[in-house]
Amino acid sequence: MSVDSYKRKIENIKRDIEREKKKVAKLRIKISDIREKKSRKSDYYRNRIKSASSSQNKKSIKEQKSRDWDSFSRKIEDFKNDIDRCKSSIAKDRNRIKNCRESISRLRKR
């Protein structure tokens, strides 16, 4: 490969890194949205439990709240795992850039 082809390859990898960074930012926004929704749901359930007429009704509301909280936790964990995958991809891409730069320096020494 020529020096120019390595430079083009580096530029393409840099674009990939930027794309992954944007994906991470979107995932973080989704996580914060879920946390806000959880907060709103907390108020909703608090009011429903206070106004429940029977202990049976309170119990079912608390069970639903528990299911919702588990769902929120799963979604947040999934997004965190996606972020970790993106970070891993970025690290691999940076290593590829490093390898390309080393190849360029070897070509220039010839």
C-alpha positions as CSV (number, residue, x, y, z in Angstrom):
1,M,0.0,0.0,0.0
2,S,1.1,3.5,-0.6
3,V,1.3,6.3,1.9
4,D,-1.7,8.0,0.3
5,S,-3.8,4.9,0.6
6,Y,-2.9,4.6,4.3
7,K,-3.8,8.2,4.8
8,R,-7.2,7.6,3.2
9,K,-7.7,4.6,5.4
10,I,-6.9,6.7,8.5
11,E,-9.4,9.3,7.4
12,N,-12.1,6.6,7.0
13,I,-11.3,5.2,10.4
14,K,-11.5,8.7,12.0
15,R,-15.0,9.0,10.4
16,D,-16.0,5.7,12.0
17,I,-14.7,6.9,15.4
18,E,-16.8,10.1,15.1
19,R,-19.9,8.0,14.2
20,E,-19.4,5.8,17.2
21,K,-19.0,8.9,19.4
22,K,-22.3,10.2,18.2
23,K,-23.9,6.9,18.9
24,V,-22.6,7.0,22.5
25,A,-24.0,10.5,22.9
26,K,-27.4,9.4,21.7
27,L,-27.3,6.4,24.0
28,R,-26.5,8.6,27.0
29,I,-29.5,10.8,26.1
30,K,-31.7,7.7,26.0
31,I,-30.5,6.7,29.4
32,S,-31.2,10.1,30.8
33,D,-34.7,10.0,29.2
34,I,-35.4,6.6,30.9
35,R,-34.2,8.0,34.3
36,E,-36.6,11.0,33.8
37,K,-39.4,8.7,32.9
38,K,-38.7,6.6,36.0
39,S,-38.8,9.7,38.2
40,R,-42.2,10.7,36.7
41,K,-43.5,7.1,37.2
42,S,-42.3,7.3,40.8
43,D,-44.6,10.3,41.5
44,Y,-47.4,8.5,39.6
45,Y,-47.1,5.3,41.7
46,R,-46.8,7.3,44.9
47,N,-50.1,9.0,44.2
48,R,-51.8,5.8,43.1
49,I,-50.7,4.0,46.3
50,K,-51.9,6.8,48.5
51,S,-55.3,6.9,46.9
52,A,-55.7,3.1,46.7
53,S,-58.9,2.0,48.4
54,S,-57.9,-1.5,49.6
55,S,-54.7,-3.3,50.6
56,Q,-55.3,-5.7,47.7
57,N,-55.3,-2.8,45.3
58,K,-52.1,-1.4,46.9
59,K,-50.4,-4.7,46.6
60,S,-51.2,-4.9,42.8
61,I,-49.9,-1.3,42.3
62,K,-46.7,-2.1,44.1
63,E,-46.2,-5.3,42.0
64,Q,-46.7,-3.3,38.8
65,K,-44.3,-0.7,40.1
66,S,-41.7,-3.4,40.7
67,R,-42.2,-4.8,37.2
68,D,-41.7,-1.3,35.8
69,W,-38.6,-0.7,37.8
70,D,-37.1,-4.0,36.6
71,S,-37.9,-2.9,33.0
72,F,-36.2,0.4,33.5
73,S,-33.1,-1.3,34.9
74,R,-32.9,-3.7,32.0
75,K,-33.2,-0.9,29.5
76,I,-30.5,1.1,31.2
77,E,-28.2,-1.9,31.4
78,D,-28.8,-2.6,27.7
79,F,-27.9,0.9,26.8
80,K,-24.8,0.8,29.0
81,N,-23.7,-2.4,27.3
82,D,-24.2,-0.7,23.9
83,I,-22.0,2.2,25.1
84,D,-19.3,-0.3,26.2
85,R,-19.4,-1.9,22.8
86,C,-19.0,1.5,21.1
87,K,-16.1,2.3,23.4
88,S,-14.5,-1.0,22.5
89,S,-15.0,-0.3,18.8
90,I,-13.4,3.1,19.2
91,A,-10.4,1.6,21.0
92,K,-9.9,-0.9,18.2
93,D,-10.2,1.8,15.6
94,R,-7.6,3.9,17.4
95,N,-5.3,0.9,17.4
96,R,-5.9,0.5,13.6
97,I,-4.9,4.2,13.1
98,K,-1.7,3.6,15.1
99,N,-0.9,0.6,13.0
100,C,-1.5,2.6,9.8
101,R,0.8,5.3,11.0
102,E,3.5,2.8,11.8
103,S,3.2,1.4,8.3
104,I,3.5,4.9,6.9
105,S,6.7,5.5,8.8
106,R,8.1,2.2,7.6
107,L,7.3,3.1,4.0
108,R,9.0,6.5,4.4
109,K,12.2,4.9,5.8
110,R,12.7,3.0,2.6
